[in-house]
Amino acid sequence: GEFLGEGGLMDARRDIAGLQDFPEAGWALMPHAGGRGIATEAMSAVLDWADAQPFADRTGCIINPENSASLRVAAKLGYVEAGRPAFRGEPIVLLHRPRKSTP
């Protein structure tokens, strides 16, 4: 029953080139919940669901380049770097993940 964090897909409309016309994935954990695979497990379920939907051929996400834990989660989920634009004057890593085919 303890709150560990949240994750999912959104249409944040951030006006970032390379993050338009498809859902943005995001996750955040409470500090005590990190390093236990929770974000990877939760987002795997979200992306499995998204892969079965017809609404987009990929998803994207943005991560602070200093957030090595989230970059590792993104890599495990199949995200690959698509650029390093600035967002609100700060550097970010833009990542894309193509929709996987479902049986």
Contacts in CASP RR format, 6 or more apart in sequence:
PFRMAT RR
TARGET T0000
AUTHOR 0000-0000-0000
METHOD contacts of the structure
MODEL  1
GEFLGEGGLMDARRDIAGLQDFPEAGWALMPHAGGRGIATEAMSAVLDWA
DAQPFADRTGCIINPENSASLRVAAKLGYVEAGRPAFRGEPIVLLHRPRK
STP
3 30 0 8 1.000
4 29 0 8 1.000
4 30 0 8 1.000
4 33 0 8 1.000
4 38 0 8 1.000
5 27 0 8 1.000
5 28 0 8 1.000
5 29 0 8 1.000
5 30 0 8 1.000
5 33 0 8 1.000
5 38 0 8 1.000
6 27 0 8 1.000
6 28 0 8 1.000
7 25 0 8 1.000
7 26 0 8 1.000
7 27 0 8 1.000
7 28 0 8 1.000
7 39 0 8 1.000
7 42 0 8 1.000
7 43 0 8 1.000
7 46 0 8 1.000
8 25 0 8 1.000
8 26 0 8 1.000
8 27 0 8 1.000
8 42 0 8 1.000
8 43 0 8 1.000
8 46 0 8 1.000
9 23 0 8 1.000
9 24 0 8 1.000
9 25 0 8 1.000
9 26 0 8 1.000
9 46 0 8 1.000
9 50 0 8 1.000
9 59 0 8 1.000
10 23 0 8 1.000
10 24 0 8 1.000
10 26 0 8 1.000
11 23 0 8 1.000
11 24 0 8 1.000
12 24 0 8 1.000
14 24 0 8 1.000
14 62 0 8 1.000
14 87 0 8 1.000
16 62 0 8 1.000
16 85 0 8 1.000
16 87 0 8 1.000
16 92 0 8 1.000
16 94 0 8 1.000
17 85 0 8 1.000
18 82 0 8 1.000
18 85 0 8 1.000
18 94 0 8 1.000
18 96 0 8 1.000
19 60 0 8 1.000
19 62 0 8 1.000
19 94 0 8 1.000
21 56 0 8 1.000
22 56 0 8 1.000
22 57 0 8 1.000
22 58 0 8 1.000
22 59 0 8 1.000
22 60 0 8 1.000
23 50 0 8 1.000
23 55 0 8 1.000
23 56 0 8 1.000
23 59 0 8 1.000
23 60 0 8 1.000
24 59 0 8 1.000
24 60 0 8 1.000
24 61 0 8 1.000
24 62 0 8 1.000
25 43 0 8 1.000
25 46 0 8 1.000
25 47 0 8 1.000
25 59 0 8 1.000
25 60 0 8 1.000
25 61 0 8 1.000
25 77 0 8 1.000
25 79 0 8 1.000
25 97 0 8 1.000
26 43 0 8 1.000
26 61 0 8 1.000
27 39 0 8 1.000
27 42 0 8 1.000
27 43 0 8 1.000
27 70 0 8 1.000
27 73 0 8 1.000
29 38 0 8 1.000
29 39 0 8 1.000
34 69 0 8 1.000
35 69 0 8 1.000
37 73 0 8 1.000
39 70 0 8 1.000
39 73 0 8 1.000
40 73 0 8 1.000
40 76 0 8 1.000
40 77 0 8 1.000
43 73 0 8 1.000
43 77 0 8 1.000
44 77 0 8 1.000
47 59 0 8 1.000
47 77 0 8 1.000
47 97 0 8 1.000
47 100 0 8 1.000
50 56 0 8 1.000
50 59 0 8 1.000
50 99 0 8 1.000
51 99 0 8 1.000
51 100 0 8 1.000
51 101 0 8 1.000
51 102 0 8 1.000
52 102 0 8 1.000
56 99 0 8 1.000
57 98 0 8 1.000
57 99 0 8 1.000
58 96 0 8 1.000
58 97 0 8 1.000
58 98 0 8 1.000
58 99 0 8 1.000
59 96 0 8 1.000
59 97 0 8 1.000
59 99 0 8 1.000
60 79 0 8 1.000
60 82 0 8 1.000
60 94 0 8 1.000
60 95 0 8 1.000
60 96 0 8 1.000
60 97 0 8 1.000
61 74 0 8 1.000
61 79 0 8 1.000
61 94 0 8 1.000
61 95 0 8 1.000
61 97 0 8 1.000
62 87 0 8 1.000
62 92 0 8 1.000
62 93 0 8 1.000
62 94 0 8 1.000
62 95 0 8 1.000
63 70 0 8 1.000
63 71 0 8 1.000
63 74 0 8 1.000
63 92 0 8 1.000
63 93 0 8 1.000
63 95 0 8 1.000
64 70 0 8 1.000
64 90 0 8 1.000
64 91 0 8 1.000
64 92 0 8 1.000
64 93 0 8 1.000
65 71 0 8 1.000
65 84 0 8 1.000
65 91 0 8 1.000
65 92 0 8 1.000
65 93 0 8 1.000
71 93 0 8 1.000
74 95 0 8 1.000
74 97 0 8 1.000
77 97 0 8 1.000
78 97 0 8 1.000
79 95 0 8 1.000
79 96 0 8 1.000
79 97 0 8 1.000
80 95 0 8 1.000
80 96 0 8 1.000
80 97 0 8 1.000
81 93 0 8 1.000
81 94 0 8 1.000
81 95 0 8 1.000
82 94 0 8 1.000
82 95 0 8 1.000
82 96 0 8 1.000
83 93 0 8 1.000
83 94 0 8 1.000
84 91 0 8 1.000
84 92 0 8 1.000
84 93 0 8 1.000
84 94 0 8 1.000
85 92 0 8 1.000
85 94 0 8 1.000
86 92 0 8 1.000
END
